[in-house]
């Protein structure tokens, strides 16, 4: 589905806002050492930081989800967290995580950030 292919980039620092979108080019669910071997050259996280994202229970206990992004499009206007929550109609949504949204909400976030189809 489209939700697995495209993502909104939403950092929490320095501001909680959606600042752009990117395509997910590659993903892996694996132990942190394997994720580091595959994605460590990107330079976003250290191996110790990756360990901080290990699942503690469930089918993927001891593993992390690692993503490689590409085709990044920055928004001309950052979409602040309160506006994102209004658009997705979820008051407590944490968009830094994997949050499924409707195609209409996705289009509205893009438009609010200054992108159009």
Buried (B, 14 or more C-beta within 10 A) or exposed (E): EEBEEBBBBBEEEEEBBBBBBBEBEEBBEBBBEBBBEBBBEEEEBEEEEBBEEBEEEEEBEEBBEBBBBEEEBBBEEBBBBEBBBBBBEBEEBEBBEEBEBEEEBBBBBBBBBBBEE
